[in-house]
Amino acid sequence: MTNREKLLQLEQRMNQQVLGQESVVKMLIVALLCDGHVLLEGLPGLAKTRAVRELARHVEGEFRRIQFTPDLLPSDITGSEIYQQNATREEDQFRFRPGPVFGNIILADEINRASARVQSALLEAMEERHVTVAGKTWPLPGVFMVLATQNPVDQEGTWPLPEAQLDRFLMKVLVDYPSGENEQKVMQMVRAEQQQKYLAQSSEPAVEPETLMLSQQDIATCWQEISAIHVAPTIENYIVNLVNMTRHPQKVSDTLAGYIGIGVSPRGTLALDRCGRALAWLEGRDAVLPEDIQRVAPPVLRHRLMLSYQASADNRSADDIIRMLLDAVVA
């Protein structure tokens, strides 16, 4: 089985466990193929945590969950030095104990409930791929992916993520309500899981089917193959023009200019390129098409656009602005 077939099978299995969230599953896999981090935004109970757990279940390595709360400290994430009372040598008196960030798949649950100090500690880990404690730098694993969740409604007792940290996330994925049909299937699936759990507790556990497992070497090979996906100059121009119009929206229309406060940074350009190549590889093509860029544009750009008060007054979301841009910029 090729690595691409493994990823497609992973997508199929995740869709069987996370019902009605096909676009969320697709973007999580694309982010994994891009070696990037994801911000998942949605109301409680919409299977954000379940989706992350299901992804981690099929990836070889350590899965760590960090529950963000207002009293969390940076050392609770990064780790700290522990004094060794019985150490004979002076250099052995302090030993570094790694924190939960030293994993492969990190679930940062309710990230906006932690203070800015804690968020900045996670920011260094996300961007630099290392942690600095007591003047020493400790590298993080090669496969390192942060999947952070936040509730868009309940803002009491929260610290909104600053724009600099939002820009570090490769994507912002919105998790919406499932359809009525899928919600009925969710009830049936959870009921069956509960029955299996109670049966296992009262008798011999049933033999579970073989789990598809992606090794870290498999993922690294995917990264190498995706880096070789061809991006034609016309596609490069399309990406650059799309991002440039967020900085000069008056070239599109006065209405759009009134909606955008600050445009997208070059990090957004690079993210569109990476995600476009990953999606093309996942679809079995060796070159990026304009449709690939259009599919990944909303999750890549929605958290990088700073909208004006006029957009809020007219009830315009970032996705509305992105649709206007995609309609205006010719591929």
N, C-alpha and C positions, 0 to 999 in steps of 0.2 A: 504494500500500500504506500503510495507516494504521500509526501507531506501535505500536498494540496488536498488529496482525498481524505486525509486525517482531519484537516480543518473543516472540510465540508461535512464530514460525519459528526464532528464536534458541534457544528452549528445545528445539525438535525437533532442531535440528542438534547441540546440546550432548549430548542424550541418545544421538545416534548415535555420538558420540566418547567419551563417558563412560558406559559400559554398566553398567546395574544400579544407578545412583545417581540415580534420578529425583527423589527428595525433596531430595537435595543440590542438584541443578540448579535445582529450583523455588525453593528458599530463596535461592540465590545471585542469581537474577533478582529476587526480591522485595526483597532487600537493595539491589540496584542501583537499583530503583525508589523505594526509601526514602532514598537518599543516605546509607546506613549502612555500617558495617564488620562483618566477619564473622570469627569464630574457628572454624577447621576443626580438629576433633580426630579423630584416627584413627591406626591403626597404619601403619607405612611400607608403601608399595606399593599403597595403596588408591585411587590416582588423585586425590589432593587437588591436587597441583600441576598435573596434567593438566586438571582442571576449571577451575582459575583461568586457566591459559593459554588454554583454549578460550574462556572468557568474554572475556578481553582481546583475543583475535584478532578478535572481532566488534565491538569498541568502538573508535571513533576516538580516538586519543591515544597517550600513551606508557605502555608496560608496563615496570615495573621490578621486578627480583627482588633481595631483600636476604637473603643467607644469614646468619642469626644464629649467632654463635659467641661463646665466653667472652671473647675478646680484642677484640671489636668495641667501638669508641668512639662516643659520641654524634655527633661530627663526621663519622664515616663514614656516618651516615644523613642528617643535616641539611645537611652541607656546611660549608665553612670559608672564612675569608678568606686569600687568597694575596698575598704581598708582590710588588709589581711593581718590580723593581730599576731599570728605565729610565723610570719615571714622572716627568714633569716637575713636576706639581703635587702638593702634599702630600696633597690629598684623593683622588688617584688612586693612591696608593702601595699601597693594599690593595683588592683586588677580590674580591668574593664569588663563590665557585664552588659552585653548588648541588649538593646531594647527591642520592642516588637517590630520596629521598622526594618530590622534585619531579617526580612523574609523575601519571598518572591512575588506573591500576590498579597497586597495590603488593602484591607477594607477599612477606610477611614470613615466611620459611621457618624453622621451628623457633624461634619467637619466645621460648620460655622458656629457650633456651640462652644468651641474652644477659643481662648484668648489669642491675641495677635502674636504673642511670644511663642505659643505652641505652633501656630500656623507657620511662623517664620522658620522654626526648626524643621518642620516637614518640607518647607520650600527648598531648603538647602539639599535635603535628601533627594527630592524630586529632580532638581535641576543639575546638581553637581554629582549625583550618584555616590556620595560619601557623607559621612557624619564626622563632625569635629567635636571632641570632648576632651577638656583639660589640655588643649593645645595639640592633641594627637588626632590624626585623620584615619578613619576606619572606612575602607571601601565597602560598598553594598554589593549584593550578588549581581551577576551579569543579567539575569532575567529579573527585572524589578519593575513592578507595575502597581501604581496607586489608583485605586478606584474609590473615590470619595462620594458620599451621598449627602444631600441636604434637602430640607423641607422648604418649599417656596412660599408657604403661607405663614407658618408660625415663626415670627421674627422676634418674639420677646426673649430676652436673655441670650441674644446671639451677637456674634461679631461678623459682619459681612466680609467675605473674602476681598482683599484689595485687588485692584486691576492687575498688579504685577504678578500676583499668585494665580489669578484666573488665567493669565496668558500662558502659564506653565502647563496647564492642562491641554492636551492635544485636542480633546473634544469635550463638549458639554452635551450630554444626551438627556432628552426629556422623556420621562416615563409617564404615560397617560393611562387612563382607565381601559381595561379590556372590554371587548364587546360582550353583550349579554350571553351569546353562545359560548364564548371562551370562559366567561365567569362561571357558567354552569359546569363546564369541564374542569375548572379549577376545584370546585366543590367535590366533584367525583374523585379527582386525583388525590386531594388531601385526605378524603375519607378512606381511600384505599391505602394510603401511606400509614394512617393511624391504625387501621386493622392489621397491617403487616407488622407494625411496631409492637402492638400488644400481643400478637401471635408469637413473635420472637421472644418476648419476655416470659411467656407462659409455656413455651415448648422449644424444641430445637429450631434455631434460626434457619430460614430457607437459604438456599445457595443463590447468591446474587449473580446476575449476569456479568460477564467480563467487562471491566471498565476501560474505555479508551483512554490511553495516557500519552500525553505529548511530553517527550523528554526536552530538557533544556537544549540539547544538541539539535533536536528537530526544529525548535523555534529559531535557533541561531542560523540553521540552514535556510529556513524560510526568509529570514532577514536578508541573507546573502542573495537569494534568488530574486527577492523583490527589488533589491538595489540595482539589479540589472534590467529591470523593466524599462522599455524605451518611452521617453517623453519627447514628442516631436516639438520643434520650435513653435508651431502654431498653438499647441496646447500650453506651452510655457507662456506665450503671449496672452493667451486667454486667462491664465491664472493671474498674471501680473495686472492685466487690465481690470479684472474683477476686483482685485484688492485695491488697485489705484482709484477706482471709482468710489470706494468707501472714504477715501481721503479728499476727493474732489467731486462730491455728489452733485454740485451745481452743473457739471457737464451732462448729467442725466436729466435732471429737472429741478426746479425750485422747490417743489414739494419734497423730494428726497433730500435736498440740501437742508431743509428745515427739520428733518427727522434725525439726521446723523450729527452727533456732537463731535466725536473723535473717531477716526478711521482705524483700520486694522494695521497692526505692525508687520514687519517682515517675517516674524515668527508665524503669522497666519499664512503667508505665502508658502513657507516651507512645509507647513502642516498640510495644506491642500495638495502639494506635490507628493508628500509621503503617503497620505491617505488615498490619493488617486492611484498611485502605483500599487498599493496593497490591495485595493478593490479590484483593479485589473487582473492582478495575479490570482486572486481568489476566484474570479470569474473565468480563469483559464486563458487569458489573453496575454500577449507579450508586449502590448503597447497600451497607453492610456488614451481613452476616448473622452470627448467633452462630457458625455453622460456620467462618467465616473466622477468628474469634478463637481458636476451639478448635484449628484447624490450625496457627496460628503460635505458640500458647502454649508448646509445648515448647522450640523453639529460642530464643524470646525470654526465657523465665524460667529455664531450667535452670542458667545460669551466674550468675544473680542471687540464687538461693536459697542460704543457708548452712545446711547440714544439721547436725544434732547428732550426737554420738557414738552415740546410740541408733539412729539411722538406719543408720549404718555397721555397728553390731553386728547389726542385723536384715537386713543386706544389701539395704537400700533405696536406690535411686538417686534423683536429682532428678526423672527422668521418672516414676518411680513416685509420687512426691509430687504431681507436677502432675496425673497421672491421678486421684488421689484428690480433688484440688481441683476438677477439671472435673466429676467425678461429684457433688460436694457442692453446688456453686454452680449455681443454676438460672438459665438464660438468660432 
